[in-house]
């Protein structure tokens, strides 16, 4: 199993990094926040989890080992695979998820794409003794970064992500404005989806 890697970021996407390690470019799936936090040419170290399927090998990477650990623990619950686990860590920090489970906050969990009420109940029940307590006061003012549940929806987070990827504030603002006009029916779309659409639109200009 590949538990970690260090290398130079070759390029970034909405939810994927390509990192050069020993002359080989490795595609690493991650959260939009992680993609926004690093830039091309930057040296980065990630805690990783390799998901093996019959027809694919997918490497998931996180800036913090605690995020990787929570990612793997979430998948121990029946019916929850890497996609939902990653969505949860795109919405909340590892510590926030610990606080959510510890306090039995079903509502917070249902704000994660792919998790309904029954799924939230199952997660809380099965993970109560697995995630452990939060290491900080993470339950204070929990605000998810997922679709339609942030105070400003996806717009602010996409602007911040674009700025982190190297675009100017003006370019980021214009791109978000264009996306709002092009996709009026996606006010509650996931941040990762909107970031991908905005990046695609910018690349076509």
DOZA-565362 format. One line per field, with one value per atom (N, C-alpha, C): residue number from 1; residue in three letters; atom name; x, y, z. Coordinates in steps of 0.2 Angstrom, whole numbers. Layout:
i	c(NUM ...)
aa	c(ALA ...)
at	c(CA ...)
x	c(X ...)
y	c(Y ...)
z	c(Z ...)
This chain:
i	c(1 1 1 2 2 2 3 3 3 4 4 4 5 5 5 6 6 6 7 7 7 8 8 8 9 9 9 10 10 10 11 11 11 12 12 12 13 13 13 14 14 14 15 15 15 16 16 16 17 17 17 18 18 18 19 19 19 20 20 20 21 21 21 22 22 22 23 23 23 24 24 24 25 25 25 26 26 26 27 27 27 28 28 28 29 29 29 30 30 30 31 31 31 32 32 32 33 33 33 34 34 34 35 35 35 36 36 36 37 37 37 38 38 38 39 39 39 40 40 40 41 41 41 42 42 42 43 43 43 44 44 44 45 45 45 46 46 46 47 47 47 48 48 48 49 49 49 50 50 50 51 51 51 52 52 52 53 53 53 54 54 54 55 55 55 56 56 56 57 57 57 58 58 58 59 59 59 60 60 60 61 61 61 62 62 62 63 63 63 64 64 64 65 65 65 66 66 66 67 67 67 68 68 68 69 69 69 70 70 70 71 71 71 72 72 72 73 73 73 74 74 74 75 75 75 76 76 76 77 77 77 78 78 78 79 79 79 80 80 80 81 81 81 82 82 82 83 83 83 84 84 84 85 85 85 86 86 86 87 87 87 88 88 88 89 89 89 90 90 90 91 91 91 92 92 92 93 93 93 94 94 94 95 95 95 96 96 96 97 97 97 98 98 98 99 99 99 100 100 100 101 101 101 102 102 102 103 103 103 104 104 104 105 105 105 106 106 106 107 107 107 108 108 108 109 109 109 110 110 110 111 111 111 112 112 112 113 113 113 114 114 114 115 115 115 116 116 116 117 117 117 118 118 118 119 119 119 120 120 120 121 121 121 122 122 122 123 123 123 124 124 124 125 125 125 126 126 126 127 127 127 128 128 128 129 129 129 130 130 130 131 131 131 132 132 132 133 133 133 134 134 134 135 135 135 136 136 136 137 137 137 138 138 138 139 139 139 140 140 140 141 141 141 142 142 142 143 143 143 144 144 144 145 145 145 146 146 146 147 147 147 148 148 148 149 149 149 150 150 150 151 151 151 152 152 152 153 153 153 154 154 154 155 155 155 156 156 156 157 157 157 158 158 158 159 159 159 160 160 160 161 161 161 162 162 162 163 163 163 164 164 164 165 165 165 166 166 166 167 167 167 168 168 168 169 169 169 170 170 170 171 171 171 172 172 172 173 173 173 174 174 174 175 175 175 176 176 176 177 177 177 178 178 178 179 179 179 180 180 180 181 181 181 182 182 182 183 183 183 184 184 184 185 185 185 186 186 186 187 187 187 188 188 188 189 189 189 190 190 190 191 191 191 192 192 192 193 193 193 194 194 194 195 195 195 196 196 196 197 197 197 198 198 198 199 199 199 200 200 200 201 201 201 202 202 202 203 203 203 204 204 204 205 205 205)
aa	c(UNK UNK UNK UNK UNK UNK UNK UNK UNK UNK UNK UNK UNK UNK UNK UNK UNK UNK UNK UNK UNK UNK UNK UNK UNK UNK UNK UNK UNK UNK UNK UNK UNK UNK UNK UNK UNK UNK UNK UNK UNK UNK UNK UNK UNK UNK UNK UNK UNK UNK UNK UNK UNK UNK UNK UNK UNK UNK UNK UNK UNK UNK UNK UNK UNK UNK UNK UNK UNK UNK UNK UNK UNK UNK UNK UNK UNK UNK UNK UNK UNK UNK UNK UNK UNK UNK UNK UNK UNK UNK UNK UNK UNK UNK UNK UNK UNK UNK UNK UNK UNK UNK UNK UNK UNK UNK UNK UNK UNK UNK UNK UNK UNK UNK UNK UNK UNK UNK UNK UNK UNK UNK UNK UNK UNK UNK UNK UNK UNK UNK UNK UNK UNK UNK UNK UNK UNK UNK UNK UNK UNK UNK UNK UNK UNK UNK UNK UNK UNK UNK UNK UNK UNK UNK UNK UNK UNK UNK UNK UNK UNK UNK UNK UNK UNK UNK UNK UNK UNK UNK UNK UNK UNK UNK UNK UNK UNK UNK UNK UNK UNK UNK UNK UNK UNK UNK UNK UNK UNK UNK UNK UNK UNK UNK UNK UNK UNK UNK UNK UNK UNK UNK UNK UNK UNK UNK UNK UNK UNK UNK UNK UNK UNK UNK UNK UNK UNK UNK UNK UNK UNK UNK UNK UNK UNK UNK UNK UNK UNK UNK UNK UNK UNK UNK UNK UNK UNK UNK UNK UNK UNK UNK UNK UNK UNK UNK UNK UNK UNK UNK UNK UNK UNK UNK UNK UNK UNK UNK UNK UNK UNK UNK UNK UNK UNK UNK UNK UNK UNK UNK UNK UNK UNK UNK UNK UNK UNK UNK UNK UNK UNK UNK UNK UNK UNK UNK UNK UNK UNK UNK UNK UNK UNK UNK UNK UNK UNK UNK UNK UNK UNK UNK UNK UNK UNK UNK UNK UNK UNK UNK UNK UNK UNK UNK UNK UNK UNK UNK UNK UNK UNK UNK UNK UNK UNK UNK UNK UNK UNK UNK UNK UNK UNK UNK UNK UNK UNK UNK UNK UNK UNK UNK UNK UNK UNK UNK UNK UNK UNK UNK UNK UNK UNK UNK UNK UNK UNK UNK UNK UNK UNK UNK UNK UNK UNK UNK UNK UNK UNK UNK UNK UNK UNK UNK UNK UNK UNK UNK UNK UNK UNK UNK UNK UNK UNK UNK UNK UNK UNK UNK UNK UNK UNK UNK UNK UNK UNK UNK UNK UNK UNK UNK UNK UNK UNK UNK UNK UNK UNK UNK UNK UNK UNK UNK UNK UNK UNK UNK UNK UNK UNK UNK UNK UNK UNK UNK UNK UNK UNK UNK UNK UNK UNK UNK UNK UNK UNK UNK UNK UNK UNK UNK UNK UNK UNK UNK UNK UNK UNK UNK UNK UNK UNK UNK UNK UNK UNK UNK UNK UNK UNK UNK UNK UNK UNK UNK UNK UNK UNK UNK UNK UNK UNK UNK UNK UNK UNK UNK UNK UNK UNK UNK UNK UNK UNK UNK UNK UNK UNK UNK UNK UNK UNK UNK UNK UNK UNK UNK UNK UNK UNK UNK UNK UNK UNK UNK UNK UNK UNK UNK UNK UNK UNK UNK UNK UNK UNK UNK UNK UNK UNK UNK UNK UNK UNK UNK UNK UNK UNK UNK UNK UNK UNK UNK UNK UNK UNK UNK UNK UNK UNK UNK UNK UNK UNK UNK UNK UNK UNK UNK UNK UNK UNK UNK UNK UNK UNK UNK UNK UNK UNK UNK UNK UNK UNK UNK UNK UNK UNK UNK UNK UNK UNK UNK UNK UNK UNK UNK UNK UNK UNK UNK UNK UNK UNK UNK UNK UNK UNK UNK UNK UNK UNK UNK UNK UNK UNK UNK UNK UNK UNK UNK UNK UNK UNK UNK UNK UNK UNK UNK UNK UNK UNK UNK UNK)
at	c(N CA C N CA C N CA C N CA C N CA C N CA C N CA C N CA C N CA C N CA C N CA C N CA C N CA C N CA C N CA C N CA C N CA C N CA C N CA C N CA C N CA C N CA C N CA C N CA C N CA C N CA C N CA C N CA C N CA C N CA C N CA C N CA C N CA C N CA C N CA C N CA C N CA C N CA C N CA C N CA C N CA C N CA C N CA C N CA C N CA C N CA C N CA C N CA C N CA C N CA C N CA C N CA C N CA C N CA C N CA C N CA C N CA C N CA C N CA C N CA C N CA C N CA C N CA C N CA C N CA C N CA C N CA C N CA C N CA C N CA C N CA C N CA C N CA C N CA C N CA C N CA C N CA C N CA C N CA C N CA C N CA C N CA C N CA C N CA C N CA C N CA C N CA C N CA C N CA C N CA C N CA C N CA C N CA C N CA C N CA C N CA C N CA C N CA C N CA C N CA C N CA C N CA C N CA C N CA C N CA C N CA C N CA C N CA C N CA C N CA C N CA C N CA C N CA C N CA C N CA C N CA C N CA C N CA C N CA C N CA C N CA C N CA C N CA C N CA C N CA C N CA C N CA C N CA C N CA C N CA C N CA C N CA C N CA C N CA C N CA C N CA C N CA C N CA C N CA C N CA C N CA C N CA C N CA C N CA C N CA C N CA C N CA C N CA C N CA C N CA C N CA C N CA C N CA C N CA C N CA C N CA C N CA C N CA C N CA C N CA C N CA C N CA C N CA C N CA C N CA C N CA C N CA C N CA C N CA C N CA C N CA C N CA C N CA C N CA C N CA C N CA C N CA C N CA C N CA C N CA C N CA C N CA C N CA C N CA C N CA C N CA C N CA C N CA C N CA C N CA C N CA C N CA C N CA C N CA C N CA C N CA C N CA C N CA C N CA C N CA C N CA C N CA C N CA C N CA C N CA C)
x	c(4 0 4 2 6 3 7 4 6 11 12 17 17 21 23 29 32 34 33 35 33 34 32 26 22 15 16 14 14 9 3 -3 -9 -14 -20 -26 -31 -38 -43 -49 -54 -54 -52 -51 -46 -41 -35 -29 -23 -17 -13 -8 -3 4 7 13 18 24 30 34 35 39 44 50 55 54 52 51 45 40 34 28 24 18 12 11 5 -1 -6 -13 -16 -17 -20 -26 -31 -38 -38 -41 -41 -47 -47 -53 -51 -57 -55 -51 -52 -48 -41 -39 -32 -29 -33 -31 -30 -34 -34 -28 -25 -20 -13 -12 -6 -6 0 0 6 6 11 18 22 29 30 25 26 28 32 34 29 26 20 21 19 19 12 10 3 3 -2 -4 -9 -8 -12 -15 -20 -24 -25 -23 -24 -30 -35 -41 -40 -40 -39 -46 -48 -54 -52 -56 -55 -52 -55 -53 -49 -47 -44 -40 -35 -31 -32 -35 -35 -32 -28 -24 -27 -29 -32 -26 -26 -21 -24 -20 -23 -17 -17 -12 -10 -16 -15 -16 -12 -13 -20 -22 -29 -34 -34 -39 -39 -33 -33 -35 -34 -37 -44 -47 -54 -57 -54 -56 -57 -52 -52 -57 -58 -63 -70 -71 -78 -80 -75 -77 -78 -77 -78 -86 -89 -97 -100 -104 -107 -110 -109 -112 -109 -103 -100 -93 -92 -86 -82 -77 -72 -75 -80 -83 -87 -91 -94 -89 -84 -79 -76 -74 -71 -75 -82 -87 -87 -87 -88 -82 -76 -70 -69 -73 -73 -78 -82 -87 -85 -82 -80 -72 -69 -62 -63 -58 -58 -60 -58 -60 -68 -70 -77 -81 -79 -83 -83 -77 -77 -82 -83 -87 -95 -96 -102 -105 -100 -102 -103 -98 -98 -105 -107 -114 -120 -119 -125 -129 -125 -128 -130 -136 -138 -139 -141 -143 -136 -131 -124 -122 -123 -121 -125 -131 -136 -134 -130 -128 -123 -120 -115 -118 -116 -119 -118 -124 -124 -125 -126 -128 -135 -140 -147 -148 -154 -155 -153 -155 -153 -146 -143 -135 -132 -134 -132 -132 -138 -139 -134 -133 -129 -122 -120 -113 -112 -116 -116 -116 -120 -120 -114 -111 -106 -99 -99 -92 -91 -96 -96 -89 -87 -81 -75 -76 -70 -66 -70 -67 -63 -66 -63 -65 -63 -66 -62 -65 -61 -55 -50 -44 -44 -50 -51 -58 -60 -67 -70 -70 -72 -80 -84 -91 -93 -89 -91 -91 -97 -99 -97 -99 -98 -101 -97 -100 -97 -102 -99 -97 -93 -91 -94 -100 -103 -109 -111 -116 -122 -123 -129 -130 -125 -125 -120 -116 -112 -116 -113 -117 -118 -113 -113 -114 -116 -116 -109 -109 -102 -98 -101 -97 -90 -91 -85 -79 -81 -76 -73 -77 -74 -69 -71 -67 -60 -61 -55 -50 -54 -50 -46 -50 -46 -40 -41 -36 -30 -31 -26 -23 -26 -23 -20 -20 -15 -19 -26 -29 -30 -30 -31 -38 -39 -46 -51 -49 -53 -55 -50 -52 -57 -55 -59 -67 -67 -74 -78 -74 -78 -80 -76 -77 -83 -84 -89 -96 -95 -101 -104 -99 -101 -104 -102 -104 -111 -112 -119 -124 -122 -127 -128 -123 -123 -127 -126 -129 -134 -139 -144 -147 -148 -151 -146 -140 -135 -133 -138 -137 -135 -137 -136 -131 -127 -123 -117 -113 -107 -102 -98 -92 -88 -86 -81 -84 -91 -94 -93 -95 -95 -87 -83 -76 -74 -76 -74 -77 -83 -86 -83 -81 -78 -71 -68 -61 -61 -66 -67 -69 -73 -75 -69 -65 -59 -54 -54 -49 -51 -58 -60 -60 -59 -59 -53)
y	c(-6 0 6 11 18 22 23 27 34 36 43 44 51 52 59 61 68 69 75 76 83 85 91 91 96 97 99 94 96 100 98 102 100 105 104 104 101 101 103 102 103 98 92 87 82 84 80 84 81 83 78 81 76 78 73 75 70 74 70 67 61 57 53 54 50 50 55 55 53 50 48 52 54 58 54 55 51 55 53 56 55 60 59 63 59 62 65 71 74 79 83 87 94 98 104 109 108 113 111 105 103 106 105 107 115 118 125 128 123 125 124 121 120 122 123 126 122 123 119 122 117 118 118 117 117 110 109 103 101 95 94 87 86 79 77 71 69 63 62 55 52 46 43 37 35 29 26 20 17 13 14 10 6 -1 -6 -9 -8 -11 -16 -20 -25 -22 -16 -12 -6 -4 2 2 7 8 16 18 25 28 33 35 41 41 47 50 57 60 66 67 72 76 82 86 84 81 79 71 68 61 59 64 63 63 67 67 60 57 51 45 46 41 41 47 47 45 47 44 37 33 26 23 26 24 25 30 31 25 23 17 11 10 4 3 8 8 5 0 -3 2 2 6 13 14 20 19 21 20 26 26 32 39 38 44 48 45 48 50 46 48 54 55 61 67 66 71 74 69 71 75 74 77 84 84 90 95 92 97 99 94 96 94 97 94 88 84 78 79 85 86 88 91 93 86 82 75 72 72 69 72 78 82 80 80 78 72 67 60 60 63 63 66 71 74 72 67 64 69 73 78 75 72 69 75 81 86 88 89 91 85 79 74 73 75 74 80 85 90 88 82 80 76 77 74 66 63 56 53 57 54 57 52 53 52 53 52 46 40 34 32 35 34 38 44 48 44 41 37 32 28 22 24 30 32 34 38 40 33 28 22 18 17 13 16 23 26 30 29 32 30 24 22 22 24 23 29 35 41 44 43 46 54 57 64 69 75 80 82 84 87 94 97 104 106 112 113 114 108 108 109 108 108 115 120 127 130 132 135 131 125 120 123 124 127 122 118 114 118 115 118 115 111 108 112 110 113 116 123 126 126 124 124 129 132 137 144 149 155 158 158 161 156 149 144 142 141 139 144 150 156 158 159 161 156 150 144 143 144 144 149 155 161 160 158 156 151 146 140 143 147 150 154 158 162 158 152 148 144 144 141 146 152 157 162 162 167 173 179 185 186 190 191 193 198 200 194 190 184 179 178 174 176 183 186 185 187 187 180 175 168 165 167 165 169 175 179 175 173 170 163 160 153 154 159 160 161 165 166 160 156 150 145 144 138 141 144 147 142 136 130 126 128 125 129 132 136 132 126 121 115 116 111 111 105 104 109 111 115 112 106 102 103 102 102 109 114 121 123 121 122 119 113 110 113 115 119 126 129 136 135 130 129 127 123 121 127 131 138 142 143 147 145 138 135 136 137 138 145 149 156 158)
z	c(0 0 0 -4 -4 1 7 13 12 8 7 1 -1 -7 -6 -9 -9 -16 -19 -25 -27 -34 -36 -40 -39 -42 -49 -54 -61 -63 -61 -63 -58 -58 -53 -57 -55 -57 -52 -53 -48 -42 -43 -38 -39 -43 -44 -45 -43 -43 -47 -51 -54 -51 -48 -44 -47 -48 -51 -45 -45 -40 -44 -43 -46 -54 -57 -64 -67 -62 -64 -62 -66 -64 -61 -55 -52 -51 -53 -53 -46 -42 -35 -35 -33 -32 -25 -24 -18 -17 -12 -11 -15 -16 -20 -15 -9 -4 -5 -6 -6 -13 -18 -25 -25 -21 -21 -17 -12 -7 -10 -16 -19 -26 -29 -36 -40 -46 -50 -49 -48 -47 -39 -35 -28 -26 -21 -18 -12 -13 -8 -5 1 4 6 4 5 8 13 16 11 9 3 5 1 2 -5 -6 -13 -13 -17 -18 -24 -23 -28 -30 -36 -39 -45 -47 -52 -58 -60 -66 -65 -59 -58 -51 -51 -45 -45 -39 -38 -32 -32 -27 -24 -18 -14 -10 -10 -6 -2 4 9 12 13 16 23 27 34 34 38 39 43 47 50 45 40 35 31 30 27 31 38 42 43 43 43 36 31 24 24 27 27 32 38 43 40 37 34 30 26 21 25 31 35 36 35 36 29 30 24 19 13 8 7 11 10 7 1 -3 -3 -7 -7 -10 -14 -17 -11 -7 -2 4 5 10 8 2 -1 0 -2 -2 6 10 17 19 17 19 14 9 5 9 13 16 23 26 33 34 39 41 45 46 50 57 60 67 67 62 62 61 57 56 63 67 73 78 78 82 80 73 71 73 73 75 82 86 93 96 93 95 92 87 84 79 76 72 65 64 58 53 55 50 46 50 47 42 43 39 32 33 27 22 24 20 15 16 12 6 0 -6 -5 -6 -6 1 6 13 14 15 17 25 27 34 37 34 36 36 31 30 36 37 43 49 50 57 57 52 52 53 50 51 58 61 68 73 71 75 75 69 68 69 69 70 76 81 87 91 90 94 90 83 79 77 76 75 80 86 92 93 99 100 96 94 91 95 91 95 97 94 96 96 97 98 91 87 81 80 85 85 85 86 87 80 78 71 65 65 60 53 48 42 36 33 28 22 18 11 5 7 1 -1 -7 -11 -7 -8 -5 2 6 13 16 12 15 15 18 19 12 7 1 -5 -3 -8 -11 -17 -20 -22 -23 -26 -23 -16 -12 -13 -12 -12 -19 -24 -31 -32 -30 -30 -27 -21 -17 -20 -23 -26 -32 -36 -42 -40 -35 -33 -30 -27 -25 -31 -36 -42 -47 -45 -48 -52 -52 -56 -52 -55 -51 -48 -43 -40 -45 -50 -55 -60 -62 -66 -63 -56 -53 -52 -51 -50 -57 -62 -69 -70 -69 -70 -66 -60 -56 -58 -60 -63 -69 -74 -80 -78 -74 -72 -69 -65 -62 -68 -73 -78 -83 -83 -88 -84 -78 -74 -69 -70 -65 -61 -64 -60 -56 -55 -51 -45 -42 -36 -30 -30 -25 -27 -32 -35 -30 -30 -26 -28 -24 -25 -30 -29 -34 -41 -42 -49 -52 -48 -50 -52 -48 -49 -56 -57 -63 -69 -69 -74 -75 -70 -71 -74 -72 -75 -82 -84 -91 -95 -92 -96 -97 -92 -92 -97 -98 -103 -110 -111 -118 -120 -116 -118 -122)
